[in-house]
């Protein structure tokens, strides 16, 4: 159940990423002008980010591992369902393959009912969570706001004078946390000149062109972001908001983000593994997407959120913070972003909230990362993937797959 | 007893390495043309290597932490002794300061009798072990040799054809493991053009000059090393031997060195933390010096060696392998290296063996790293440091300090 079913180490390796690591001697070839986000290399890279980038540790502490009981449901692999987009039939396992899943863990009532690994990931590995990171950082931010350490009504410049002349300076902490800032910045993954990639080059997550003269580090990039539109009017999904929140968290706690996350959440979950946070050349975490975790540990985090913040014998996140996330934000502001596949949804404290009868809320990341929580079905799905496309091309398959799984598990 | 006694985060930070990380916003400044080995930055860098370099995880597994009972001996700080070099008096704590210690743990009969942290290290941190790494890798190599997986009489080219035309090709595995290879390579840390630094630049542990056209990665550097003298004649301390051994270990196991170390030793020690192994741009570990560990975990490793390989309820390293290390190599060959301060010593499986009445054997690293095992005194000292000088300028202080401590503990 926890085996990696592809030939070791990975099909992507055979496609040119490596000439035979570790036995052929020259080890992994990482061409310096290639992006970790490009297929087929992304499959190996997402499961080995810390071998390619500097990282800061997110400590699990030294306590015992929290037990996730097992109650395997082998029938899930062949669970069939219909894809609304074209009416075709597929099944859970095929859907994972379509998404290029690297692993999936399903919890039902806190028990592992399904666990599989593919590609370059195994149960001991850590995978880049991409924008699932945002929901984790958003949760920490919401905890600090609930304590009063971070005033959600204050403007960002109050805490970070360095951002006073950027568009973020006059945005409130709440606008940052719900991504309603009005900024001149593109999250279009298909445009190599989009702000999101400039941000990544500043942080050296992407290779830089020869003679690069852009910002050094994520935070220097944030200082260059200018305004467009009006803060607070509309939801607009933009990674840089999370990096501002990460900076805010560091500023008010006086600690690196990775340490705050470790102390407040990771060390209390009974996680199996430390997590890793990618950092830039200046030591700042990539708060918008740089967290790497074990898959079962991500599932533990989801289970904690499903249970109102209580897990492993402790109230890790205040119940009121989880309730606030689950209530969501204003769907009318969300609708202005034009996500036609997410009609009626909202985005609160960097979680996607469905406002549906299931009370679904999820964390999502490009290339197929997901932490999907279905409270009515008492189900949590943690999934890592390396889909070739950055955009959320997997959503038409993922959401029906999660729904079919939930309905099946609810039938008992 | 486990507090960090300098002002947070560290004096070196105030000296220009940072402008106030993490609270001042611009975070750690790592000038791209500076070496991590230079003071004062080395103090911060040695305790945060993974935040500056790609690393591979050395897993502690998921088992319980092995308990190190405590029996603090507060009098050790003021334990006075004479320095043979000039007859002056000092004490244990002053000696640690002289060495720029970042932390020291002393075990006596398996109990922690002393534990202190300084500089940028604390009990949760990991410090670069420098050449103490060699002894860890040498132990793994000796385990594989004892099993027959690695034939110590075979030539290196038998396992690594890529090294056939280098000087290592015709050296035997045993000559590599005891560092009696005859190679044209300098370990002179004061010479910026020494082989040891070319090796470091190949592995990107050191910044490269503009227009760098040298080898890419440690292993490509190893392929360039040519012969000088005769293999097997004389001991000569040269880091690259350990990188050849690391490559051999990966080759015969089909696994990255970090994984082999994790599976065979780290996961069996009941370590508190995962360790981290610095890797180059090709994914090869810096076997000669790139291991980063928690200080108590290093002490656990030393205790395991003191106890003949048995620790945490298991025979982790075969007793015969430890016995072979402790018997040492040929002091006559060692003497040819001209280490006047180490008269009568030898170097076996990458451990320094004193051949003294105490049956002392130690692992040593530049800038003051040490894992000192004194079987007669039932004492293990694990020490991390960031002395400004790479060369072993600390030896005239360290060895008398360890001896004084041992004699004191033996008195009861």
Boltz contact constraints between the chains, C-beta under 6 A:
constraints:
  - contact:
      token1: [A, 21]
      token2: [B, 283]
      max_distance: 6.0
  - contact:
      token1: [A, 22]
      token2: [B, 250]
      max_distance: 6.0
  - contact:
      token1: [A, 22]
      token2: [B, 256]
      max_distance: 6.0
  - contact:
      token1: [A, 23]
      token2: [B, 254]
      max_distance: 6.0
  - contact:
      token1: [A, 25]
      token2: [B, 162]
      max_distance: 6.0
  - contact:
      token1: [A, 27]
      token2: [B, 282]
      max_distance: 6.0
  - contact:
      token1: [A, 27]
      token2: [B, 283]
      max_distance: 6.0
  - contact:
      token1: [A, 27]
      token2: [B, 284]
      max_distance: 6.0
  - contact:
      token1: [A, 28]
      token2: [B, 282]
      max_distance: 6.0
  - contact:
      token1: [A, 28]
      token2: [B, 283]
      max_distance: 6.0
  - contact:
      token1: [A, 50]
      token2: [B, 55]
      max_distance: 6.0
  - contact:
      token1: [A, 51]
      token2: [B, 54]
      max_distance: 6.0
  - contact:
      token1: [A, 51]
      token2: [B, 56]
      max_distance: 6.0
  - contact:
      token1: [A, 51]
      token2: [B, 279]
      max_distance: 6.0
  - contact:
      token1: [A, 51]
      token2: [B, 283]
      max_distance: 6.0
  - contact:
      token1: [A, 52]
      token2: [B, 54]
      max_distance: 6.0
  - contact:
      token1: [A, 54]
      token2: [B, 51]
      max_distance: 6.0
  - contact:
      token1: [A, 54]
      token2: [B, 52]
      max_distance: 6.0
  - contact:
      token1: [A, 55]
      token2: [B, 50]
      max_distance: 6.0
  - contact:
      token1: [A, 56]
      token2: [B, 51]
      max_distance: 6.0
  - contact:
      token1: [A, 62]
      token2: [B, 65]
      max_distance: 6.0
  - contact:
      token1: [A, 62]
      token2: [B, 272]
      max_distance: 6.0
  - contact:
      token1: [A, 65]
      token2: [B, 62]
      max_distance: 6.0
  - contact:
      token1: [A, 162]
      token2: [B, 25]
      max_distance: 6.0
  - contact:
      token1: [A, 250]
      token2: [B, 22]
      max_distance: 6.0
  - contact:
      token1: [A, 254]
      token2: [B, 23]
      max_distance: 6.0
  - contact:
      token1: [A, 256]
      token2: [B, 22]
      max_distance: 6.0
  - contact:
      token1: [A, 272]
      token2: [B, 62]
      max_distance: 6.0
  - contact:
      token1: [A, 274]
      token2: [B, 274]
      max_distance: 6.0
  - contact:
      token1: [A, 279]
      token2: [B, 51]
      max_distance: 6.0
  - contact:
      token1: [A, 282]
      token2: [B, 27]
      max_distance: 6.0
  - contact:
      token1: [A, 282]
      token2: [B, 28]
      max_distance: 6.0
  - contact:
      token1: [A, 283]
      token2: [B, 21]
      max_distance: 6.0
  - contact:
      token1: [A, 283]
      token2: [B, 27]
      max_distance: 6.0
  - contact:
      token1: [A, 283]
      token2: [B, 28]
      max_distance: 6.0
  - contact:
      token1: [A, 283]
      token2: [B, 51]
      max_distance: 6.0
  - contact:
      token1: [A, 284]
      token2: [B, 27]
      max_distance: 6.0
